[in-house]
Amino acid sequence: MPPKSLFVPEGVEEGDRESVVLSVAEVEALRLVDYLGLTQDDASFKMHVSRKTLWTDLQRARRKVVEALIHGKAIKIEEGNYILDEER
């Protein structure tokens, strides 16, 4: 889990805040591929999902992050079914 689960653009008041929601799986796909530089094959293996599922999560997450940046929306990390690796 990321240490923070809400990222808000500077100057946005809580009542005026629009947000996009990223699932934990989407954030993990971004972390493995875009941050750590793993191939999609390696990332899907680490996440115990198919390459297609990883690709779908990655594309969805990228679109949401870009939407948040372009439109000044907050980014929330929540929802989704997942098992932390130490629980496996």
OpenMM code with the backbone's topology and positions (N, CA, C; nanometers):
from openmm import Vec3, app, unit

residues = "MET PRO PRO LYS SER LEU PHE VAL PRO GLU GLY VAL GLU GLU GLY ASP ARG GLU SER VAL VAL LEU SER VAL ALA GLU VAL GLU ALA LEU ARG LEU VAL ASP TYR LEU GLY LEU THR GLN ASP ASP ALA SER PHE LYS MET HIS VAL SER ARG LYS THR LEU TRP THR ASP LEU GLN ARG ALA ARG ARG LYS VAL VAL GLU ALA LEU ILE HIS GLY LYS ALA ILE LYS ILE GLU GLU GLY ASN TYR ILE LEU ASP GLU GLU ARG".split()
positions = [
    Vec3(0.0837, -0.1196, 0.0000),
    Vec3(0.0000, 0.0000, 0.0000),
    Vec3(0.0876, 0.1252, 0.0000),
    Vec3(0.0503, 0.2226, -0.0821),
    Vec3(0.1230, 0.3499, -0.0766),
    Vec3(0.1041, 0.4151, 0.0610),
    Vec3(0.2024, 0.4920, 0.1069),
    Vec3(0.1913, 0.5545, 0.2393),
    Vec3(0.0802, 0.6590, 0.2470),
    Vec3(0.0433, 0.7167, 0.1359),
    Vec3(-0.0650, 0.8158, 0.1308),
    Vec3(-0.1680, 0.7670, 0.0298),
    Vec3(-0.2947, 0.7944, 0.0561),
    Vec3(-0.3993, 0.7469, -0.0348),
    Vec3(-0.4802, 0.8602, -0.0979),
    Vec3(-0.4374, 0.9857, -0.0753),
    Vec3(-0.5067, 1.0990, -0.1348),
    Vec3(-0.4045, 1.2049, -0.1739),
    Vec3(-0.4113, 1.2475, -0.2988),
    Vec3(-0.3237, 1.3516, -0.3511),
    Vec3(-0.4132, 1.4605, -0.4083),
    Vec3(-0.3963, 1.5831, -0.3570),
    Vec3(-0.4857, 1.6934, -0.3933),
    Vec3(-0.4031, 1.8061, -0.4536),
    Vec3(-0.4490, 1.8613, -0.5664),
    Vec3(-0.3781, 1.9753, -0.6253),
    Vec3(-0.3789, 2.0944, -0.5295),
    Vec3(-0.2732, 2.1692, -0.5328),
    Vec3(-0.2620, 2.2872, -0.4479),
    Vec3(-0.3752, 2.3846, -0.4771),
    Vec3(-0.4316, 2.4424, -0.3717),
    Vec3(-0.5330, 2.5448, -0.3855),
    Vec3(-0.6753, 2.4948, -0.4045),
    Vec3(-0.6966, 2.3644, -0.4018),
    Vec3(-0.8312, 2.3091, -0.4198),
    Vec3(-0.8946, 2.2897, -0.2826),
    Vec3(-1.0099, 2.3513, -0.2627),
    Vec3(-1.0815, 2.3392, -0.1361),
    Vec3(-1.1546, 2.2050, -0.1308),
    Vec3(-1.1719, 2.1501, -0.0129),
    Vec3(-1.2333, 2.0179, 0.0024),
    Vec3(-1.3725, 2.0108, -0.0590),
    Vec3(-1.4536, 2.1124, -0.0423),
    Vec3(-1.5893, 2.1111, -0.0963),
    Vec3(-1.5946, 2.1186, -0.2484),
    Vec3(-1.4887, 2.1724, -0.3089),
    Vec3(-1.4834, 2.1885, -0.4544),
    Vec3(-1.4066, 2.0753, -0.5224),
    Vec3(-1.3629, 1.9795, -0.4470),
    Vec3(-1.2698, 1.8795, -0.4975),
    Vec3(-1.3376, 1.7700, -0.5798),
    Vec3(-1.2962, 1.7577, -0.7037),
    Vec3(-1.3319, 1.6429, -0.7864),
    Vec3(-1.2134, 1.5478, -0.7804),
    Vec3(-1.2400, 1.4199, -0.7989),
    Vec3(-1.1283, 1.3259, -0.7907),
    Vec3(-1.1456, 1.2098, -0.8875),
    Vec3(-1.0347, 1.1452, -0.9142),
    Vec3(-1.0345, 1.0174, -0.9844),
    Vec3(-0.9921, 0.9135, -0.8819),
    Vec3(-1.0390, 0.7918, -0.8989),
    Vec3(-1.0085, 0.6849, -0.8031),
    Vec3(-0.9272, 0.5779, -0.8732),
    Vec3(-0.8104, 0.5496, -0.8182),
    Vec3(-0.7263, 0.4418, -0.8673),
    Vec3(-0.7356, 0.3249, -0.7708),
    Vec3(-0.7471, 0.2062, -0.8261),
    Vec3(-0.7453, 0.0871, -0.7409),
    Vec3(-0.6015, 0.0556, -0.7024),
    Vec3(-0.5855, -0.0244, -0.6013),
    Vec3(-0.4517, -0.0661, -0.5585),
    Vec3(-0.3825, -0.1404, -0.6727),
    Vec3(-0.4559, -0.2213, -0.7481),
    Vec3(-0.3975, -0.2950, -0.8612),
    Vec3(-0.3467, -0.1991, -0.9685),
    Vec3(-0.4206, -0.0916, -0.9940),
    Vec3(-0.3765, 0.0063, -1.0929),
    Vec3(-0.2491, 0.0770, -1.0475),
    Vec3(-0.2424, 0.1126, -0.9214),
    Vec3(-0.1223, 0.1778, -0.8680),
    Vec3(-0.0033, 0.0816, -0.8738),
    Vec3(-0.0263, -0.0441, -0.8413),
    Vec3(0.0823, -0.1423, -0.8465),
    Vec3(0.1310, -0.1616, -0.9894),
    Vec3(0.0403, -0.1622, -1.0861),
    Vec3(0.0813, -0.1733, -1.2263),
    Vec3(0.1682, -0.0538, -1.2656),
    Vec3(0.1277, 0.0672, -1.2278),
    Vec3(0.2089, 0.1860, -1.2539),
    Vec3(0.3459, 0.1757, -1.1875),
    Vec3(0.3468, 0.1322, -1.0628),
    Vec3(0.4727, 0.1232, -0.9876),
    Vec3(0.5697, 0.0266, -1.0538),
    Vec3(0.5202, -0.0906, -1.0890),
    Vec3(0.6080, -0.1926, -1.1452),
    Vec3(0.6596, -0.1561, -1.2843),
    Vec3(0.5714, -0.1068, -1.3699),
    Vec3(0.6102, -0.0801, -1.5089),
    Vec3(0.6732, 0.0583, -1.5254),
    Vec3(0.6054, 0.1617, -1.4789),
    Vec3(0.6529, 0.2979, -1.5041),
    Vec3(0.7585, 0.3453, -1.4048),
    Vec3(0.7518, 0.3007, -1.2824),
    Vec3(0.8484, 0.3458, -1.1811),
    Vec3(0.9701, 0.2546, -1.1744),
    Vec3(0.9460, 0.1235, -1.1646),
    Vec3(1.0571, 0.0296, -1.1534),
    Vec3(1.1127, -0.0151, -1.2888),
    Vec3(1.0365, 0.0074, -1.3965),
    Vec3(1.0858, -0.0257, -1.5297),
    Vec3(1.0756, -0.1722, -1.5679),
    Vec3(0.9914, -0.2491, -1.4994),
    Vec3(0.9736, -0.3891, -1.5358),
    Vec3(0.8984, -0.3996, -1.6677),
    Vec3(0.9197, -0.5085, -1.7378),
    Vec3(0.8396, -0.5348, -1.8568),
    Vec3(0.6984, -0.5710, -1.8113),
    Vec3(0.6046, -0.5627, -1.9030),
    Vec3(0.4678, -0.6002, -1.8677),
    Vec3(0.4600, -0.7487, -1.8350),
    Vec3(0.5404, -0.8300, -1.9010),
    Vec3(0.5427, -0.9734, -1.8685),
    Vec3(0.5900, -0.9964, -1.7250),
    Vec3(0.6999, -0.9302, -1.6880),
    Vec3(0.7526, -0.9461, -1.5520),
    Vec3(0.6564, -0.8898, -1.4469),
    Vec3(0.5961, -0.7750, -1.4774),
    Vec3(0.5019, -0.7138, -1.3832),
    Vec3(0.3787, -0.8014, -1.3640),
    Vec3(0.3271, -0.8578, -1.4725),
    Vec3(0.2088, -0.9440, -1.4596),
    Vec3(0.2417, -1.0687, -1.3788),
    Vec3(0.3635, -1.1219, -1.3952),
    Vec3(0.4063, -1.2376, -1.3159),
    Vec3(0.4115, -1.2010, -1.1681),
    Vec3(0.4709, -1.0863, -1.1355),
    Vec3(0.4794, -1.0427, -0.9951),
    Vec3(0.3419, -1.0202, -0.9335),
    Vec3(0.2461, -0.9721, -1.0137),
    Vec3(0.1119, -0.9432, -0.9618),
    Vec3(0.0210, -1.0660, -0.9657),
    Vec3(0.0696, -1.1749, -1.0238),
    Vec3(-0.0097, -1.2983, -1.0343),
    Vec3(-0.1378, -1.2753, -1.1144),
    Vec3(-0.1246, -1.1991, -1.2244),
    Vec3(-0.2373, -1.1748, -1.3149),
    Vec3(-0.1898, -1.1994, -1.4574),
    Vec3(-0.2844, -1.2089, -1.5497),
    Vec3(-0.2479, -1.2255, -1.6906),
    Vec3(-0.1870, -1.0958, -1.7429),
    Vec3(-0.1130, -1.1069, -1.8518),
    Vec3(-0.0547, -0.9885, -1.9132),
    Vec3(-0.1649, -0.8931, -1.9588),
    Vec3(-0.2735, -0.9462, -2.0087),
    Vec3(-0.3871, -0.8648, -2.0529),
    Vec3(-0.4469, -0.7854, -1.9364),
    Vec3(-0.4624, -0.8502, -1.8209),
    Vec3(-0.5146, -0.7811, -1.7021),
    Vec3(-0.4202, -0.6701, -1.6599),
    Vec3(-0.2905, -0.6985, -1.6589),
    Vec3(-0.1912, -0.5971, -1.6243),
    Vec3(-0.2010, -0.4806, -1.7217),
    Vec3(-0.2077, -0.5082, -1.8511),
    Vec3(-0.2158, -0.4033, -1.9523),
    Vec3(-0.3401, -0.3178, -1.9318),
    Vec3(-0.4531, -0.3814, -1.9045),
    Vec3(-0.5780, -0.3085, -1.8813),
    Vec3(-0.5667, -0.2178, -1.7597),
    Vec3(-0.5137, -0.2706, -1.6490),
    Vec3(-0.4946, -0.1895, -1.5281),
    Vec3(-0.4006, -0.0726, -1.5547),
    Vec3(-0.2934, -0.0977, -1.6277),
    Vec3(-0.1942, 0.0054, -1.6570),
    Vec3(-0.2539, 0.1167, -1.7427),
    Vec3(-0.3265, 0.0809, -1.8472),
    Vec3(-0.3873, 0.1817, -1.9343),
    Vec3(-0.4933, 0.2631, -1.8603),
    Vec3(-0.5737, 0.1963, -1.7799),
    Vec3(-0.6771, 0.2650, -1.7030),
    Vec3(-0.6126, 0.3627, -1.6045),
    Vec3(-0.5074, 0.3195, -1.5357),
    Vec3(-0.4397, 0.4052, -1.4379),
    Vec3(-0.3753, 0.5260, -1.5055),
    Vec3(-0.3096, 0.5039, -1.6163),
    Vec3(-0.2455, 0.6148, -1.6872),
    Vec3(-0.3485, 0.7187, -1.7302),
    Vec3(-0.4616, 0.6727, -1.7822),
    Vec3(-0.5664, 0.7648, -1.8268),
    Vec3(-0.6187, 0.8470, -1.7084),
    Vec3(-0.6390, 0.7825, -1.5931),
    Vec3(-0.6897, 0.8519, -1.4752),
    Vec3(-0.5899, 0.9556, -1.4241),
    Vec3(-0.4622, 0.9210, -1.4223),
    Vec3(-0.3602, 1.0146, -1.3750),
    Vec3(-0.3527, 1.1355, -1.4683),
    Vec3(-0.3569, 1.1109, -1.5975),
    Vec3(-0.3541, 1.2215, -1.6931),
    Vec3(-0.4784, 1.3092, -1.6771),
    Vec3(-0.5943, 1.2476, -1.6589),
    Vec3(-0.7173, 1.3240, -1.6361),
    Vec3(-0.7028, 1.4146, -1.5139),
    Vec3(-0.6476, 1.3597, -1.4059),
    Vec3(-0.6291, 1.4377, -1.2837),
    Vec3(-0.5334, 1.5543, -1.3068),
    Vec3(-0.4251, 1.5301, -1.3785),
    Vec3(-0.3284, 1.6368, -1.4044),
    Vec3(-0.3862, 1.7457, -1.4942),
    Vec3(-0.4556, 1.7070, -1.5987),
    Vec3(-0.5096, 1.8046, -1.6937),
    Vec3(-0.6224, 1.8871, -1.6328),
    Vec3(-0.7074, 1.8222, -1.5536),
    Vec3(-0.8259, 1.8901, -1.5012),
    Vec3(-0.8138, 1.9316, -1.3547),
    Vec3(-0.6971, 1.9153, -1.2946),
    Vec3(-0.6771, 1.9577, -1.1567),
    Vec3(-0.7597, 1.8802, -1.0563),
    Vec3(-0.7761, 1.7501, -1.0805),
    Vec3(-0.8539, 1.6660, -0.9899),
    Vec3(-0.7629, 1.5975, -0.8886),
    Vec3(-0.8214, 1.5628, -0.7760),
    Vec3(-0.7492, 1.4854, -0.6751),
    Vec3(-0.7377, 1.3406, -0.7230),
    Vec3(-0.6417, 1.2693, -0.6675),
    Vec3(-0.6250, 1.1266, -0.6955),
    Vec3(-0.6419, 1.0516, -0.5648),
    Vec3(-0.7410, 0.9618, -0.5624),
    Vec3(-0.7646, 0.8763, -0.4449),
    Vec3(-0.7212, 0.7353, -0.4804),
    Vec3(-0.6600, 0.6678, -0.3851),
    Vec3(-0.6245, 0.5276, -0.4026),
    Vec3(-0.7099, 0.4479, -0.3063),
    Vec3(-0.7946, 0.3627, -0.3616),
    Vec3(-0.8847, 0.2821, -0.2797),
    Vec3(-0.9422, 0.1712, -0.3647),
    Vec3(-1.0318, 0.1000, -0.3083),
    Vec3(-1.1109, -0.0048, -0.3715),
    Vec3(-1.0267, -0.1172, -0.4306),
    Vec3(-1.0964, -0.2195, -0.4733),
    Vec3(-1.0333, -0.3317, -0.5400),
    Vec3(-1.0072, -0.4478, -0.4462),
    Vec3(-0.9998, -0.5641, -0.5050),
    Vec3(-0.9659, -0.6849, -0.4305),
    Vec3(-0.8198, -0.7177, -0.4557),
    Vec3(-0.7454, -0.7358, -0.3509),
    Vec3(-0.6047, -0.7689, -0.3660),
    Vec3(-0.5574, -0.8453, -0.2440),
    Vec3(-0.4452, -0.9124, -0.2602),
    Vec3(-0.3803, -0.9838, -0.1502),
    Vec3(-0.2374, -0.9324, -0.1444),
    Vec3(-0.1964, -0.8809, -0.0310),
    Vec3(-0.0588, -0.8365, -0.0158),
    Vec3(0.0331, -0.9566, -0.0259),
    Vec3(0.1503, -0.9375, -0.0861),
    Vec3(0.2414, -1.0476, -0.1135),
    Vec3(0.2773, -1.1266, 0.0122),
    Vec3(0.2955, -1.0573, 0.1253),
    Vec3(0.3302, -1.1315, 0.2470),
    Vec3(0.2163, -1.2196, 0.2959),
    Vec3(0.0936, -1.1994, 0.2422),
    Vec3(-0.0200, -1.2813, 0.2802),
    Vec3(-0.0300, -1.4086, 0.1959),
    Vec3(0.0454, -1.4184, 0.0891),
    Vec3(0.0398, -1.5345, -0.0012),
    Vec3(0.1121, -1.6529, 0.0563),
] * unit.nanometer
topology = app.Topology()
chain = topology.addChain("A")
for resn in residues:
    res = topology.addResidue(resn, chain)
    for name in ("N", "CA", "C"):
        topology.addAtom(name, app.Element.getBySymbol(name[0]), res)
